[in-house]
């Protein structure tokens, strides 16, 4: 990932957009701090797949053994 100052981005925007279109990610800096990222657009299916892959291993399943008809009383 490349870091680019806002002033450089303004001066050379077409070149940076071409790089992003080619798959590169760019972090935009203002006074040395990251304020934004330019990332290539992905299709809906690819974006959903990457979000699901990022969540893999983080999901927690509840009680899978209890029957659905079981009632639960919070006051006990």
mmCIF file as gemmi writes it, N, C-alpha and C atoms, coordinates in Angstrom:
data_model
loop_
_atom_site.group_PDB
_atom_site.id
_atom_site.type_symbol
_atom_site.label_atom_id
_atom_site.label_alt_id
_atom_site.label_comp_id
_atom_site.label_asym_id
_atom_site.label_entity_id
_atom_site.label_seq_id
_atom_site.pdbx_PDB_ins_code
_atom_site.Cartn_x
_atom_site.Cartn_y
_atom_site.Cartn_z
_atom_site.occupancy
_atom_site.B_iso_or_equiv
_atom_site.pdbx_formal_charge
_atom_site.auth_seq_id
_atom_site.auth_asym_id
_atom_site.pdbx_PDB_model_num
ATOM 1 N N . UNK Axp A 1 ? 0.853 -1.16 0 1 0 ? 1 A 1
ATOM 2 C CA . UNK Axp A 1 ? 0 0 0 1 0 ? 1 A 1
ATOM 3 C C . UNK Axp A 1 ? 0.909 1.236 0 1 0 ? 1 A 1
ATOM 4 N N . UNK Axp A 2 ? 0.586 2.155 -0.847 1 0 ? 2 A 1
ATOM 5 C CA . UNK Axp A 2 ? 1.389 3.361 -0.999 1 0 ? 2 A 1
ATOM 6 C C . UNK Axp A 2 ? 0.756 4.512 -0.217 1 0 ? 2 A 1
ATOM 7 N N . UNK Axp A 3 ? 1.594 5.346 0.406 1 0 ? 3 A 1
ATOM 8 C CA . UNK Axp A 3 ? 1.132 6.546 1.094 1 0 ? 3 A 1
ATOM 9 C C . UNK Axp A 3 ? 1.321 7.744 0.178 1 0 ? 3 A 1
ATOM 10 N N . UNK Axp A 4 ? 0.301 8.608 0.114 1 0 ? 4 A 1
ATOM 11 C CA . UNK Axp A 4 ? 0.337 9.776 -0.76 1 0 ? 4 A 1
ATOM 12 C C . UNK Axp A 4 ? -0.189 10.982 0.002 1 0 ? 4 A 1
ATOM 13 N N . UNK Axp A 5 ? 0.535 12.096 -0.081 1 0 ? 5 A 1
ATOM 14 C CA . UNK Axp A 5 ? 0.078 13.337 0.537 1 0 ? 5 A 1
ATOM 15 C C . UNK Axp A 5 ? -1.071 13.917 -0.291 1 0 ? 5 A 1
ATOM 16 N N . UNK Axp A 6 ? -1.97 14.641 0.374 1 0 ? 6 A 1
ATOM 17 C CA . UNK Axp A 6 ? -3.115 15.24 -0.3 1 0 ? 6 A 1
ATOM 18 C C . UNK Axp A 6 ? -2.652 16.137 -1.446 1 0 ? 6 A 1
ATOM 19 N N . UNK Axp A 7 ? -1.604 16.909 -1.235 1 0 ? 7 A 1
ATOM 20 C CA . UNK Axp A 7 ? -1.128 17.808 -2.297 1 0 ? 7 A 1
ATOM 21 C C . UNK Axp A 7 ? -0.652 17.026 -3.514 1 0 ? 7 A 1
ATOM 22 N N . UNK Axp A 8 ? 0.033 15.902 -3.295 1 0 ? 8 A 1
ATOM 23 C CA . UNK Axp A 8 ? 0.469 15.058 -4.42 1 0 ? 8 A 1
ATOM 24 C C . UNK Axp A 8 ? -0.73 14.425 -5.112 1 0 ? 8 A 1
ATOM 25 N N . UNK Axp A 9 ? -1.723 14.038 -4.337 1 0 ? 9 A 1
ATOM 26 C CA . UNK Axp A 9 ? -2.933 13.45 -4.913 1 0 ? 9 A 1
ATOM 27 C C . UNK Axp A 9 ? -3.631 14.449 -5.835 1 0 ? 9 A 1
ATOM 28 N N . UNK Axp A 10 ? -3.753 15.69 -5.378 1 0 ? 10 A 1
ATOM 29 C CA . UNK Axp A 10 ? -4.379 16.725 -6.2 1 0 ? 10 A 1
ATOM 30 C C . UNK Axp A 10 ? -3.617 16.94 -7.504 1 0 ? 10 A 1
ATOM 31 N N . UNK Axp A 11 ? -2.297 16.938 -7.409 1 0 ? 11 A 1
ATOM 32 C CA . UNK Axp A 11 ? -1.47 17.206 -8.586 1 0 ? 11 A 1
ATOM 33 C C . UNK Axp A 11 ? -1.475 16.069 -9.6 1 0 ? 11 A 1
ATOM 34 N N . UNK Axp A 12 ? -1.591 14.852 -9.134 1 0 ? 12 A 1
ATOM 35 C CA . UNK Axp A 12 ? -1.434 13.684 -10.007 1 0 ? 12 A 1
ATOM 36 C C . UNK Axp A 12 ? -2.611 12.72 -9.903 1 0 ? 12 A 1
ATOM 37 N N . UNK Axp A 13 ? -3.812 13.241 -9.71 1 0 ? 13 A 1
ATOM 38 C CA . UNK Axp A 13 ? -4.983 12.398 -9.499 1 0 ? 13 A 1
ATOM 39 C C . UNK Axp A 13 ? -5.191 11.349 -10.594 1 0 ? 13 A 1
ATOM 40 N N . UNK Axp A 14 ? -5.107 11.692 -11.878 1 0 ? 14 A 1
ATOM 41 C CA . UNK Axp A 14 ? -5.328 10.656 -12.909 1 0 ? 14 A 1
ATOM 42 C C . UNK Axp A 14 ? -4.366 9.473 -12.791 1 0 ? 14 A 1
ATOM 43 N N . UNK Axp A 15 ? -3.123 9.748 -12.454 1 0 ? 15 A 1
ATOM 44 C CA . UNK Axp A 15 ? -2.138 8.661 -12.322 1 0 ? 15 A 1
ATOM 45 C C . UNK Axp A 15 ? -2.472 7.77 -11.132 1 0 ? 15 A 1
ATOM 46 N N . UNK Axp A 16 ? -2.876 8.374 -10.019 1 0 ? 16 A 1
ATOM 47 C CA . UNK Axp A 16 ? -3.235 7.581 -8.84 1 0 ? 16 A 1
ATOM 48 C C . UNK Axp A 16 ? -4.506 6.774 -9.079 1 0 ? 16 A 1
ATOM 49 N N . UNK Axp A 17 ? -5.473 7.361 -9.768 1 0 ? 17 A 1
ATOM 50 C CA . UNK Axp A 17 ? -6.696 6.616 -10.083 1 0 ? 17 A 1
ATOM 51 C C . UNK Axp A 17 ? -6.398 5.434 -11.004 1 0 ? 17 A 1
ATOM 52 N N . UNK Axp A 18 ? -5.476 5.605 -11.929 1 0 ? 18 A 1
ATOM 53 C CA . UNK Axp A 18 ? -5.08 4.494 -12.799 1 0 ? 18 A 1
ATOM 54 C C . UNK Axp A 18 ? -4.425 3.383 -11.989 1 0 ? 18 A 1
ATOM 55 N N . UNK Axp A 19 ? -3.609 3.764 -11.007 1 0 ? 19 A 1
ATOM 56 C CA . UNK Axp A 19 ? -2.967 2.758 -10.153 1 0 ? 19 A 1
ATOM 57 C C . UNK Axp A 19 ? -4.006 1.992 -9.345 1 0 ? 19 A 1
ATOM 58 N N . UNK Axp A 20 ? -4.995 2.704 -8.821 1 0 ? 20 A 1
ATOM 59 C CA . UNK Axp A 20 ? -6.055 2.046 -8.054 1 0 ? 20 A 1
ATOM 60 C C . UNK Axp A 20 ? -6.872 1.138 -8.96 1 0 ? 20 A 1
ATOM 61 N N . UNK Axp A 21 ? -7.15 1.599 -10.162 1 0 ? 21 A 1
ATOM 62 C CA . UNK Axp A 21 ? -7.89 0.772 -11.118 1 0 ? 21 A 1
ATOM 63 C C . UNK Axp A 21 ? -7.114 -0.5 -11.44 1 0 ? 21 A 1
ATOM 64 N N . UNK Axp A 22 ? -5.794 -0.428 -11.364 1 0 ? 22 A 1
ATOM 65 C CA . UNK Axp A 22 ? -4.95 -1.595 -11.593 1 0 ? 22 A 1
ATOM 66 C C . UNK Axp A 22 ? -4.83 -2.515 -10.395 1 0 ? 22 A 1
ATOM 67 N N . UNK Axp A 23 ? -5.49 -2.17 -9.286 1 0 ? 23 A 1
ATOM 68 C CA . UNK Axp A 23 ? -5.5 -3.061 -8.129 1 0 ? 23 A 1
ATOM 69 C C . UNK Axp A 23 ? -4.737 -2.548 -6.922 1 0 ? 23 A 1
ATOM 70 N N . UNK Axp A 24 ? -4.056 -1.432 -7.038 1 0 ? 24 A 1
ATOM 71 C CA . UNK Axp A 24 ? -3.261 -0.91 -5.928 1 0 ? 24 A 1
ATOM 72 C C . UNK Axp A 24 ? -4.151 -0.167 -4.932 1 0 ? 24 A 1
ATOM 73 N N . UNK Axp A 25 ? -3.797 -0.246 -3.65 1 0 ? 25 A 1
ATOM 74 C CA . UNK Axp A 25 ? -4.476 0.521 -2.616 1 0 ? 25 A 1
ATOM 75 C C . UNK Axp A 25 ? -3.575 1.678 -2.218 1 0 ? 25 A 1
ATOM 76 N N . UNK Axp A 26 ? -4.181 2.847 -1.979 1 0 ? 26 A 1
ATOM 77 C CA . UNK Axp A 26 ? -3.416 4.049 -1.65 1 0 ? 26 A 1
ATOM 78 C C . UNK Axp A 26 ? -3.984 4.672 -0.39 1 0 ? 26 A 1
ATOM 79 N N . UNK Axp A 27 ? -3.089 4.981 0.565 1 0 ? 27 A 1
ATOM 80 C CA . UNK Axp A 27 ? -3.497 5.706 1.769 1 0 ? 27 A 1
ATOM 81 C C . UNK Axp A 27 ? -3.214 7.186 1.544 1 0 ? 27 A 1
ATOM 82 N N . UNK Axp A 28 ? -4.173 8.036 1.896 1 0 ? 28 A 1
ATOM 83 C CA . UNK Axp A 28 ? -4.036 9.469 1.701 1 0 ? 28 A 1
ATOM 84 C C . UNK Axp A 28 ? -3.692 10.101 3.047 1 0 ? 28 A 1
ATOM 85 N N . UNK Axp A 29 ? -2.619 10.901 3.041 1 0 ? 29 A 1
ATOM 86 C CA . UNK Axp A 29 ? -2.126 11.52 4.265 1 0 ? 29 A 1
ATOM 87 C C . UNK Axp A 29 ? -2.365 13.022 4.264 1 0 ? 29 A 1
ATOM 88 N N . UNK Axp A 30 ? -2.749 13.529 5.411 1 0 ? 30 A 1
ATOM 89 C CA . UNK Axp A 30 ? -2.86 14.969 5.627 1 0 ? 30 A 1
ATOM 90 C C . UNK Axp A 30 ? -2.065 15.282 6.88 1 0 ? 30 A 1
ATOM 91 N N . UNK Axp A 31 ? -1.023 16.065 6.715 1 0 ? 31 A 1
ATOM 92 C CA . UNK Axp A 31 ? -0.111 16.403 7.824 1 0 ? 31 A 1
ATOM 93 C C . UNK Axp A 31 ? 0.424 15.155 8.512 1 0 ? 31 A 1
ATOM 94 N N . UNK Axp A 32 ? 0.729 14.132 7.723 1 0 ? 32 A 1
ATOM 95 C CA . UNK Axp A 32 ? 1.335 12.912 8.244 1 0 ? 32 A 1
ATOM 96 C C . UNK Axp A 32 ? 0.37 11.895 8.823 1 0 ? 32 A 1
ATOM 97 N N . UNK Axp A 33 ? -0.926 12.196 8.816 1 0 ? 33 A 1
ATOM 98 C CA . UNK Axp A 33 ? -1.911 11.259 9.359 1 0 ? 33 A 1
ATOM 99 C C . UNK Axp A 33 ? -2.791 10.728 8.229 1 0 ? 33 A 1
ATOM 100 N N . UNK Axp A 34 ? -3.101 9.447 8.307 1 0 ? 34 A 1
ATOM 101 C CA . UNK Axp A 34 ? -3.961 8.827 7.307 1 0 ? 34 A 1
ATOM 102 C C . UNK Axp A 34 ? -5.386 9.348 7.503 1 0 ? 34 A 1
ATOM 103 N N . UNK Axp A 35 ? -5.96 9.882 6.418 1 0 ? 35 A 1
ATOM 104 C CA . UNK Axp A 35 ? -7.33 10.394 6.499 1 0 ? 35 A 1
ATOM 105 C C . UNK Axp A 35 ? -8.297 9.595 5.622 1 0 ? 35 A 1
ATOM 106 N N . UNK Axp A 36 ? -7.746 8.834 4.665 1 0 ? 36 A 1
ATOM 107 C CA . UNK Axp A 36 ? -8.616 8.069 3.771 1 0 ? 36 A 1
ATOM 108 C C . UNK Axp A 36 ? -7.787 7.024 3.041 1 0 ? 36 A 1
ATOM 109 N N . UNK Axp A 37 ? -8.501 6.108 2.394 1 0 ? 37 A 1
ATOM 110 C CA . UNK Axp A 37 ? -7.857 5.11 1.535 1 0 ? 37 A 1
ATOM 111 C C . UNK Axp A 37 ? -8.598 5.067 0.215 1 0 ? 37 A 1
ATOM 112 N N . UNK Axp A 38 ? -7.841 4.925 -0.858 1 0 ? 38 A 1
ATOM 113 C CA . UNK Axp A 38 ? -8.42 4.658 -2.172 1 0 ? 38 A 1
ATOM 114 C C . UNK Axp A 38 ? -8.207 3.182 -2.444 1 0 ? 38 A 1
ATOM 115 N N . UNK Axp A 39 ? -9.29 2.462 -2.674 1 0 ? 39 A 1
ATOM 116 C CA . UNK Axp A 39 ? -9.194 1.03 -2.936 1 0 ? 39 A 1
ATOM 117 C C . UNK Axp A 39 ? -9.97 0.709 -4.199 1 0 ? 39 A 1
ATOM 118 N N . UNK Axp A 40 ? -9.559 -0.322 -4.92 1 0 ? 40 A 1
ATOM 119 C CA . UNK Axp A 40 ? -10.281 -0.693 -6.138 1 0 ? 40 A 1
ATOM 120 C C . UNK Axp A 40 ? -11.703 -1.153 -5.812 1 0 ? 40 A 1
ATOM 121 N N . UNK Axp A 41 ? -12.626 -0.809 -6.664 1 0 ? 41 A 1
ATOM 122 C CA . UNK Axp A 41 ? -14.016 -1.257 -6.524 1 0 ? 41 A 1
ATOM 123 C C . UNK Axp A 41 ? -14.085 -2.738 -6.867 1 0 ? 41 A 1
ATOM 124 N N . UNK Axp A 42 ? -14.847 -3.468 -6.077 1 0 ? 42 A 1
ATOM 125 C CA . UNK Axp A 42 ? -15.038 -4.89 -6.335 1 0 ? 42 A 1
ATOM 126 C C . UNK Axp A 42 ? -16.502 -5.138 -6.622 1 0 ? 42 A 1
ATOM 127 N N . UNK Axp A 43 ? -16.783 -6.222 -7.297 1 0 ? 43 A 1
ATOM 128 C CA . UNK Axp A 43 ? -18.165 -6.615 -7.55 1 0 ? 43 A 1
ATOM 129 C C . UNK Axp A 43 ? -18.846 -7.008 -6.252 1 0 ? 43 A 1
ATOM 130 N N . UNK Axp A 44 ? -20.157 -7.05 -6.269 1 0 ? 44 A 1
ATOM 131 C CA . UNK Axp A 44 ? -20.919 -7.373 -5.065 1 0 ? 44 A 1
ATOM 132 C C . UNK Axp A 44 ? -20.575 -8.749 -4.514 1 0 ? 44 A 1
ATOM 133 N N . UNK Axp A 45 ? -20.444 -9.723 -5.384 1 0 ? 45 A 1
ATOM 134 C CA . UNK Axp A 45 ? -20.161 -11.093 -4.937 1 0 ? 45 A 1
ATOM 135 C C . UNK Axp A 45 ? -18.775 -11.161 -4.312 1 0 ? 45 A 1
ATOM 136 N N . UNK Axp A 46 ? -17.803 -10.547 -4.944 1 0 ? 46 A 1
ATOM 137 C CA . UNK Axp A 46 ? -16.44 -10.573 -4.416 1 0 ? 46 A 1
ATOM 138 C C . UNK Axp A 46 ? -16.359 -9.822 -3.087 1 0 ? 46 A 1
ATOM 139 N N . UNK Axp A 47 ? -17.038 -8.696 -2.973 1 0 ? 47 A 1
ATOM 140 C CA . UNK Axp A 47 ? -17.035 -7.928 -1.729 1 0 ? 47 A 1
ATOM 141 C C . UNK Axp A 47 ? -17.684 -8.726 -0.604 1 0 ? 47 A 1
ATOM 142 N N . UNK Axp A 48 ? -18.799 -9.382 -0.883 1 0 ? 48 A 1
ATOM 143 C CA . UNK Axp A 48 ? -19.475 -10.194 0.131 1 0 ? 48 A 1
ATOM 144 C C . UNK Axp A 48 ? -18.587 -11.356 0.554 1 0 ? 48 A 1
ATOM 145 N N . UNK Axp A 49 ? -17.931 -11.983 -0.389 1 0 ? 49 A 1
ATOM 146 C CA . UNK Axp A 49 ? -17.046 -13.113 -0.071 1 0 ? 49 A 1
ATOM 147 C C . UNK Axp A 49 ? -15.905 -12.655 0.831 1 0 ? 49 A 1
ATOM 148 N N . UNK Axp A 50 ? -15.307 -11.515 0.55 1 0 ? 50 A 1
ATOM 149 C CA . UNK Axp A 50 ? -14.193 -11.055 1.38 1 0 ? 50 A 1
ATOM 150 C C . UNK Axp A 50 ? -14.674 -10.673 2.776 1 0 ? 50 A 1
ATOM 151 N N . UNK Axp A 51 ? -15.884 -10.112 2.899 1 0 ? 51 A 1
ATOM 152 C CA . UNK Axp A 51 ? -16.424 -9.809 4.224 1 0 ? 51 A 1
ATOM 153 C C . UNK Axp A 51 ? -16.669 -11.094 5.015 1 0 ? 51 A 1
ATOM 154 N N . UNK Axp A 52 ? -17.207 -12.12 4.356 1 0 ? 52 A 1
ATOM 155 C CA . UNK Axp A 52 ? -17.44 -13.398 5.04 1 0 ? 52 A 1
ATOM 156 C C . UNK Axp A 52 ? -16.134 -14.055 5.454 1 0 ? 52 A 1
ATOM 157 N N . UNK Axp A 53 ? -15.131 -13.981 4.605 1 0 ? 53 A 1
ATOM 158 C CA . UNK Axp A 53 ? -13.829 -14.547 4.962 1 0 ? 53 A 1
ATOM 159 C C . UNK Axp A 53 ? -13.217 -13.81 6.147 1 0 ? 53 A 1
ATOM 160 N N . UNK Axp A 54 ? -13.424 -12.498 6.217 1 0 ? 54 A 1
ATOM 161 C CA . UNK Axp A 54 ? -12.903 -11.732 7.345 1 0 ? 54 A 1
ATOM 162 C C . UNK Axp A 54 ? -13.6 -12.126 8.648 1 0 ? 54 A 1
ATOM 163 N N . UNK Axp A 55 ? -14.867 -12.524 8.564 1 0 ? 55 A 1
ATOM 164 C CA . UNK Axp A 55 ? -15.623 -12.921 9.756 1 0 ? 55 A 1
ATOM 165 C C . UNK Axp A 55 ? -15.379 -14.366 10.165 1 0 ? 55 A 1
ATOM 166 N N . UNK Axp A 56 ? -14.774 -15.148 9.277 1 0 ? 56 A 1
ATOM 167 C CA . UNK Axp A 56 ? -14.549 -16.564 9.573 1 0 ? 56 A 1
ATOM 168 C C . UNK Axp A 56 ? -13.752 -16.7 10.866 1 0 ? 56 A 1
ATOM 169 N N . UNK Axp A 57 ? -14.215 -17.544 11.73 1 0 ? 57 A 1
ATOM 170 C CA . UNK Axp A 57 ? -13.536 -17.784 12.999 1 0 ? 57 A 1
ATOM 171 C C . UNK Axp A 57 ? -13.953 -16.819 14.095 1 0 ? 57 A 1
ATOM 172 N N . UNK Axp A 58 ? -14.75 -15.806 13.777 1 0 ? 58 A 1
ATOM 173 C CA . UNK Axp A 58 ? -15.185 -14.85 14.78 1 0 ? 58 A 1
ATOM 174 C C . UNK Axp A 58 ? -16.628 -15.09 15.209 1 0 ? 58 A 1
ATOM 175 N N . UNK Axp A 59 ? -17.376 -15.861 14.452 1 0 ? 59 A 1
ATOM 176 C CA . UNK Axp A 59 ? -18.793 -16.095 14.752 1 0 ? 59 A 1
ATOM 177 C C . UNK Axp A 59 ? -18.925 -17.073 15.918 1 0 ? 59 A 1
ATOM 178 N N . UNK Axp A 60 ? -19.939 -16.882 16.727 1 0 ? 60 A 1
ATOM 179 C CA . UNK Axp A 60 ? -20.232 -17.777 17.854 1 0 ? 60 A 1
ATOM 180 C C . UNK Axp A 60 ? -21.626 -18.344 17.652 1 0 ? 60 A 1
ATOM 181 N N . UNK Axp A 61 ? -21.735 -19.632 17.837 1 0 ? 61 A 1
ATOM 182 C CA . UNK Axp A 61 ? -23.028 -20.289 17.722 1 0 ? 61 A 1
ATOM 183 C C . UNK Axp A 61 ? -23.608 -20.467 19.11 1 0 ? 61 A 1
ATOM 184 N N . UNK Axp A 62 ? -24.912 -20.331 19.21 1 0 ? 62 A 1
ATOM 185 C CA . UNK Axp A 62 ? -25.598 -20.541 20.482 1 0 ? 62 A 1
ATOM 186 C C . UNK Axp A 62 ? -25.816 -22.014 20.736 1 0 ? 62 A 1
ATOM 187 N N . UNK Axp A 63 ? -26.746 -22.325 21.586 1 0 ? 63 A 1
ATOM 188 C CA . UNK Axp A 63 ? -27.075 -23.693 21.954 1 0 ? 63 A 1
ATOM 189 C C . UNK Axp A 63 ? -27.755 -24.374 20.772 1 0 ? 63 A 1
ATOM 190 N N . UNK Axp A 64 ? -27.094 -25.343 20.18 1 0 ? 64 A 1
ATOM 191 C CA . UNK Axp A 64 ? -27.633 -26.042 19.019 1 0 ? 64 A 1
ATOM 192 C C . UNK Axp A 64 ? -28.361 -27.322 19.395 1 0 ? 64 A 1
ATOM 193 N N . UNK Axp A 65 ? -28.337 -27.677 20.68 1 0 ? 65 A 1
ATOM 194 C CA . UNK Axp A 65 ? -28.907 -28.952 21.097 1 0 ? 65 A 1
ATOM 195 C C . UNK Axp A 65 ? -30.34 -28.792 21.602 1 0 ? 65 A 1
ATOM 196 N N . UNK Axp A 66 ? -30.648 -27.693 22.262 1 0 ? 66 A 1
ATOM 197 C CA . UNK Axp A 66 ? -31.989 -27.509 22.834 1 0 ? 66 A 1
ATOM 198 C C . UNK Axp A 66 ? -33.041 -27.46 21.738 1 0 ? 66 A 1
ATOM 199 N N . UNK Axp A 67 ? -34.204 -28.048 21.997 1 0 ? 67 A 1
ATOM 200 C CA . UNK Axp A 67 ? -35.28 -27.999 20.996 1 0 ? 67 A 1
ATOM 201 C C . UNK Axp A 67 ? -35.821 -26.581 20.84 1 0 ? 67 A 1
ATOM 202 N N . UNK Axp A 68 ? -36.349 -26.298 19.677 1 0 ? 68 A 1
ATOM 203 C CA . UNK Axp A 68 ? -36.863 -24.974 19.403 1 0 ? 68 A 1
ATOM 204 C C . UNK Axp A 68 ? -38.079 -24.639 20.248 1 0 ? 68 A 1
ATOM 205 N N . UNK Axp A 69 ? -38.824 -25.654 20.689 1 0 ? 69 A 1
ATOM 206 C CA . UNK Axp A 69 ? -40.024 -25.42 21.473 1 0 ? 69 A 1
ATOM 207 C C . UNK Axp A 69 ? -39.703 -25.04 22.913 1 0 ? 69 A 1
ATOM 208 N N . UNK Axp A 70 ? -38.484 -25.205 23.361 1 0 ? 70 A 1
ATOM 209 C CA . UNK Axp A 70 ? -38.133 -24.924 24.764 1 0 ? 70 A 1
ATOM 210 C C . UNK Axp A 70 ? -38.338 -23.44 25.04 1 0 ? 70 A 1
ATOM 211 N N . UNK Axp A 71 ? -38.961 -23.165 26.193 1 0 ? 71 A 1
ATOM 212 C CA . UNK Axp A 71 ? -39.173 -21.782 26.591 1 0 ? 71 A 1
ATOM 213 C C . UNK Axp A 71 ? -38.11 -21.371 27.573 1 0 ? 71 A 1
ATOM 214 N N . UNK Axp A 72 ? -37.86 -20.097 27.644 1 0 ? 72 A 1
ATOM 215 C CA . UNK Axp A 72 ? -36.849 -19.577 28.522 1 0 ? 72 A 1
ATOM 216 C C . UNK Axp A 72 ? -37.45 -18.488 29.373 1 0 ? 72 A 1
ATOM 217 N N . UNK Axp A 73 ? -37.209 -18.574 30.669 1 0 ? 73 A 1
ATOM 218 C CA . UNK Axp A 73 ? -37.769 -17.579 31.589 1 0 ? 73 A 1
ATOM 219 C C . UNK Axp A 73 ? -36.605 -16.802 32.192 1 0 ? 73 A 1
ATOM 220 N N . UNK Axp A 74 ? -36.539 -15.511 31.908 1 0 ? 74 A 1
ATOM 221 C CA . UNK Axp A 74 ? -35.431 -14.682 32.352 1 0 ? 74 A 1
ATOM 222 C C . UNK Axp A 74 ? -35.494 -14.369 33.839 1 0 ? 74 A 1
ATOM 223 N N . UNK Axp A 75 ? -36.631 -14.617 34.485 1 0 ? 75 A 1
ATOM 224 C CA . UNK Axp A 75 ? -36.767 -14.242 35.89 1 0 ? 75 A 1
ATOM 225 C C . UNK Axp A 75 ? -36.345 -15.342 36.84 1 0 ? 75 A 1
ATOM 226 N N . UNK Axp A 76 ? -35.915 -16.452 36.384 1 0 ? 76 A 1
ATOM 227 C CA . UNK Axp A 76 ? -35.466 -17.53 37.269 1 0 ? 76 A 1
ATOM 228 C C . UNK Axp A 76 ? -34.058 -17.353 37.672 1 0 ? 76 A 1
